[in-house]
Amino acid sequence: MSKILHTVAVLSACGILLSACSTTPGQTGHIGSSIESSVDARLVLPPPPVAGGAAQADDDRMFHESRALQGTPRWTLAQHDANLHTAQVVRSFSCAVGTALDLTKMPHFEALAKTTRKAIMHRTSEAKNFWHRTRPFVGTDLPVCTPTNDLGPHSSYPSGHATEGYSVALLLAHLLPERASLILQRGRVFGESRIVCGAHWKSDVVAGLLNASTQMDALLAQPALQPDLAAAREELQTSLSHAVAPPTEECAAEADAAAHSILPD
């Protein structure tokens, strides 16, 4: 395992362990509107690969090789993962959690997801603007799994999609530590989908996983979040007690993607 991915795994585990002592079941509350992340991604993340270096050569290779996935089930999954609407991102973890996740039945979890997303993406935007990295599809006519019109051509590092997907994974794993392995695995697959899509370099995605881990580790410890974390945990437990099985074909596609990672050591 690479040093970066090892760091991501350690930080993820640290965040999950906080769940054991962070809240008291039965509490309710409302998240304040001024939640901010104290983590400056521009300081935490390593700089992106430089032109002519070995890391950039690896990024180039991965981008070109993954174009062969066009038209496969993995490509289709990547297209689904490109949708960053909060309800859709959360729904993407249904198979990992073990029940169809419906935000209309989880108001506290929805509030948490949206509030933490706002704080994290603010920091992520700072980093994107700071490094101003060109996306892999720029200057090519190679296939990309999602329309490029809305993608900033020079906002590749770190991956916002990978950050968002893994942030939701960390939130779910924090609340459901007994399902953490499968949830975090799905978060990794969600990030890898950006490589499959051709929207991000491999190193963008690895940086996105690290970005999510450091941001969420700080946010989940904030006192203002604790009442809603407790209420969200109860919402998830209620959903599991009345579990609705997610579509079998979706779960099979996700399991296959997890078993065939495109982030090798």
N, C-alpha and C positions, 0 to 999 in steps of 0.2 A: 504494500500500500504506500502511496506517495506521502511525503511529509504533510502536504496541504490537506489531503483527504483524511489523514490520521488526526490532524488538528480539528477538522470539521466533526469527526466522530466523537472526539473527546469533549468538545464544546457542546455537542448535542446531548451527550450523556449528562453533562453538568446541568443543563437546562431542565432535563427531565427529572433529575433528582430533587429539584426545587419543589416539585409538586407535592412531595410528601409532607411539607411543613408550611405551605404558603397560605392555605385557606382553611376555614371551618365550614363543613357542610351545613347547608341551610341558610347561609348568608345570602343577602341580595343587595344590589347596589346599582349605581349608574356610573359609567366611566366618565371622567372629566374630559373636557374638550382640549386640554392643553398638554396631553401626553407627548413627550418628546424623547427621542433617543439621544443618549449622551455619547454614543459611539460614532466617531468620525471615521467613516470608511476610507477616506483618503490617507489616513495614518495607519489603519489596521491592515488594509489589503496591500499585497506587493504590487509593484507596477506591472502593467501588461507586458508580454514579450516584445522584444525589439526586432525590427526588420533584420533579417540575415542571421538571427540566432537560432539555436536548436529548438527552443520552445515554439517559435513562430513557424518553423519548418514542420513541427508536429501538428500545429494548428492547421496549417495549409493541407497537410496530408489528410487529416480527419475530415476537413470540410469537403474535399474532393471525393474521398471514399464514401462518405455518407450520402452523396447525391444518388448513389445506386439504390437507396432505399425508397425512392419515389415509387408510389403505387403499391407499396406493401402495407400490411396491417400496422407496422411500426410507424409508417408515414401518416396513416390515418389517426393513430393515437397522438402523434405530435401535433396534428392539426387541431384535435380536440383540446390539447393542453395549451394551445396558443390563445385560447379564450380566457382573458384575465378578469371577467366579471366575477365578483366575489362568490356568488352562489355557485357558479360553474367550477371555480377552483376548489371550493369546499366539497362539492359533489364528486370531484375527481378522486377523493379519498374514501369513497363509500366502500369499495371492495376491501381496502386495508382496514377500515374500522369494523366492517362486518354488518353494516346496515346502510340503506339508502339515506344519505344525509340531506335534510331539507331545512334550509335556513328559516323558513317561515315558522318552523316549530322550535327554533333555537334563537330567540332574540338576544340573549346575553352573549352567546357565541358569535352571532353576527356582529354585534357591537364591538366585541374584542377584535375580531378579524379586521373590521374596517378601521378601527382606531390604530391598531398596531401597524396595519398596512400604510396608513397615512404617514406615520412617524418614520417608518423604515424607508419608504420610497422617497421621502424628502432627502434623507441621507444618501440614498442610492443615486438620486439625481445629481447631488453635489459631486459624487465620485465620477459619474458619467461625464459631466461637464468638465471636470478637472483633467481626465485622461483623454477625452475626445477621440476615442479609438474608432477606426473605420470598420464597419461590419464586413463579414466575409463575402457577401454577395455583390458588394459595390464593384463596378467595373467588369462584371461577368454577366453571361446570359444563362448561367446554370440555374436549375430549378430550386425554388424556395417554397416551402409548404404553406406559407401565409402571405397575403398581400404586403408588399414592402412600402406602400405609400405612407403608412402611418408609423413606420419605423425610422427613427432618426438615423441617417446614414453614418453618423460619426458618434453614436452613443452606445457602442458595443460592450464596454467594460465598466463595471461588471454586468452580468445579465440580470435585468430586472425581473424577467419571468422566473428564472431559477431562484432568485431571491424571494419572490412572492410565494412560489410553490413550496419552497423549503421552510419558509416562515410559517405557513399554514400547517405544514407537517409538524414542525416543532411545537406549535400551539396545541395541536391535537395530541401529540405524544406526551406533552406536559399534563394534559387532562386525563389521558388514558394510557398510563405507563405500561399497562399489561398488553397493549397493542403497539407499543412503540416501535418494535423492529419492523413490522410490516408497514406502518405509517411512514417511517423515515425512509424505508426502501422506496415507497411510492413517491416521496419527495425527491429522491435522487433521480428516479425515472422522469419525473416532471421536468427537472432541470435538463436532463439529457435530451429531452424532446427539442430543446432549442438548437442543439447541434444537428439533430436529424432534420429540423426545419431549414437549416442553413441560415438562420437569423443571427447566430452567435458562434464565435470560436469556442473550441473546447476550453481554453483557459478562462474565457468569460464566464462559463458555467461553473467551473470549479471555484472561481472567485465569488460567484453568486451564492454558492452553498456556504462558503465561509462567511460572507457578508450576513446572510440570514442568521447564522448561528451566533455571531457576536452581537448583532442587533437584538435578537430575541432574548438572549441570555440576560441582557441589561433590562429590557422592557418587562419581562415576566417577574422581575423582582420589585417592580414599582408598587408601593402601597396602594395607589389609586386603582390598580387593576384587580386587587385581591377579591373584593366582593363579587365582581362579575366572573372571575375565574371559578369561584366556588359555585355560582349559579350555572355557569356554562357546563361544569362537570356534571351537575345534576341533570341538565338537559340531555347531555350525551348518554348518560346512564339510562334515562327514560327511553331514549330512542333505541338503545340496545335491548331494553326489556320488551320492546314491541318491534323487534327487528323485521325489516323488509329487505329481502335479499336483492342485491344489485343485479343487473343483467349479467348472466353467465358469460356471454361473449366478451363483455368489457373486462371482466375480471381475468379471463383467459389471456386477452391481449396484454393487459398490464403485467401479468405474471411472466409472460414470454419476454416482454421488454426488460423486466427486472433480471431475468436469467441470462440475458444477452446484452450486458452493459457495453456501452461504447466509451466507457471511461476506464480503460485497462490501466494496470500499474505502469 
